[in-house]
Amino acid sequence: MFDHCLYFNTTALARALEREWTRAFKPFGLTPSQAFMLRMVLDQPGLLQGQLAEALSIARPTATRTLDGLQKLLLVERRSTPSDGREYAIHPTAAAESIGAALNSASAAVSRRLKKSLGTAAFEDTVTQVRRIRATLG
């Protein structure tokens, strides 16, 4: 019935991928959203909260909630910027830095499994097409 429905198929795909990354990040006590955000903070310390939301293609309130969770886990800290005390730069803690490589490895393992299941070319083509569609519709 929904074989040609972009919404149905991408949503079903998103749920399947969510399960994969949930399993990968469970040992760290992180949701996929938290883990991907933390990986970005580790890669680009000092990003402003708004820049982080934009880079992850999420709404600012969503970024705030995710950061709140990471802060409660003592993995990030918010620091006021010198130019505007209402704006916060996000920095990883030492605890976050200590798990950074393992987080990247866990994510890479999921990608390797998917590439093995789908074939590398199909995996890469799908990611490229989804990014292109997202950019067009976004």
C-alpha positions as CSV (number, residue, x, y, z in Angstrom):
1,M,0.0,0.0,0.0
2,F,2.8,2.4,0.9
3,D,5.5,1.1,-1.4
4,H,6.0,4.5,-3.1
5,C,5.4,6.7,-0.1
6,L,8.6,8.6,0.9
7,Y,7.2,9.5,4.3
8,F,6.3,5.9,5.3
9,N,9.5,4.3,4.0
10,T,11.9,6.9,5.5
11,T,10.1,6.8,8.8
12,A,10.3,3.0,8.9
13,L,13.9,3.2,8.0
14,A,14.5,5.8,10.7
15,R,13.0,3.5,13.3
16,A,15.2,0.6,12.3
17,L,18.3,2.8,12.4
18,E,17.3,4.1,15.8
19,R,17.3,0.6,17.1
20,E,20.7,-0.1,15.7
21,W,22.3,3.0,17.2
22,T,20.4,2.6,20.5
23,R,22.1,-0.8,20.9
24,A,25.5,0.7,20.0
25,F,25.3,3.5,22.6
26,K,23.5,1.7,25.4
27,P,26.8,0.6,27.0
28,F,27.6,4.3,27.5
29,G,24.2,5.1,29.0
30,L,23.5,7.4,26.1
31,T,20.6,7.7,23.6
32,P,21.6,8.0,19.9
33,S,20.8,11.7,20.0
34,Q,23.0,12.3,23.0
35,A,25.8,10.3,21.6
36,F,25.8,12.0,18.2
37,M,25.7,15.4,19.9
38,L,28.5,14.5,22.3
39,R,30.6,13.3,19.3
40,M,30.1,16.7,17.7
41,V,31.0,18.5,20.9
42,L,34.1,16.4,21.2
43,D,35.0,17.1,17.6
44,Q,34.3,20.8,17.8
45,P,34.6,22.0,21.4
46,G,33.3,25.5,22.0
47,L,30.4,25.5,19.5
48,L,27.6,27.8,20.5
49,Q,24.4,26.0,21.5
50,G,22.6,27.4,18.4
51,Q,25.5,26.3,16.1
52,L,25.3,22.8,17.6
53,A,21.5,22.7,16.9
54,E,22.0,23.9,13.3
55,A,24.8,21.5,12.6
56,L,22.7,18.6,13.9
57,S,19.6,19.8,12.0
58,I,17.5,20.0,15.2
59,A,15.5,22.7,16.8
60,R,17.1,24.8,19.6
61,P,14.7,23.5,22.3
62,T,15.6,19.9,21.3
63,A,19.3,20.8,21.5
64,T,18.7,22.3,24.9
65,R,17.0,19.1,26.2
66,T,19.7,16.9,24.8
67,L,22.4,19.1,26.3
68,D,20.6,19.1,29.7
69,G,20.8,15.3,29.7
70,L,24.5,15.3,28.8
71,Q,25.2,17.9,31.5
72,K,23.4,15.8,34.1
73,L,25.7,12.9,33.0
74,L,28.7,15.3,33.6
75,L,29.8,14.9,30.0
76,V,29.4,18.5,28.8
77,E,29.6,22.0,30.4
78,R,28.1,25.2,29.2
79,R,30.3,28.2,29.4
80,S,29.1,31.8,29.0
81,T,30.7,33.5,26.0
82,P,32.6,36.7,26.7
83,S,30.7,38.6,24.0
84,D,27.2,37.7,25.3
85,G,26.5,36.2,28.7
86,R,23.2,34.8,27.5
87,E,24.9,32.6,24.9
88,Y,26.7,29.4,25.9
89,A,29.7,27.6,24.3
90,I,29.5,23.8,24.8
91,H,32.7,22.0,26.0
92,P,33.3,18.3,26.7
93,T,34.4,17.3,30.2
94,A,37.3,15.0,30.9
95,A,34.8,12.2,31.3
96,A,33.5,12.8,27.8
97,E,37.0,12.9,26.4
98,S,37.7,9.5,28.0
99,I,34.9,7.8,26.1
100,G,35.2,9.7,22.8
101,A,37.2,7.1,20.9
102,A,34.9,4.3,22.1
103,L,31.8,6.3,21.0
104,N,33.3,6.7,17.5
105,S,34.2,3.0,17.4
106,A,30.7,2.0,18.4
107,S,29.2,4.2,15.7
108,A,31.7,2.9,13.1
109,A,30.8,-0.7,14.0
110,V,27.2,0.0,13.1
111,S,28.2,1.6,9.8
112,R,30.4,-1.4,9.0
113,R,27.5,-3.8,9.8
114,L,25.1,-1.8,7.6
115,K,27.6,-1.6,4.7
116,K,28.2,-5.4,5.0
117,S,24.4,-6.0,4.9
118,L,23.6,-3.5,2.2
119,G,26.8,-3.3,0.3
120,T,29.1,-0.3,0.5
121,A,27.9,1.3,-2.7
122,A,24.2,1.0,-1.8
123,F,25.0,2.4,1.7
124,E,26.9,5.3,0.4
125,D,24.4,6.0,-2.4
126,T,21.5,5.9,0.0
127,V,23.2,8.4,2.4
128,T,24.0,10.7,-0.5
129,Q,20.4,10.6,-1.8
130,V,18.9,11.1,1.6
131,R,21.2,14.1,2.3
132,R,20.3,15.6,-1.1
133,I,16.5,15.1,-0.5
134,R,16.8,16.6,3.0
135,A,18.7,19.6,1.7
136,T,16.1,20.1,-1.1
137,L,13.1,19.8,1.3
138,G,14.8,21.5,4.3
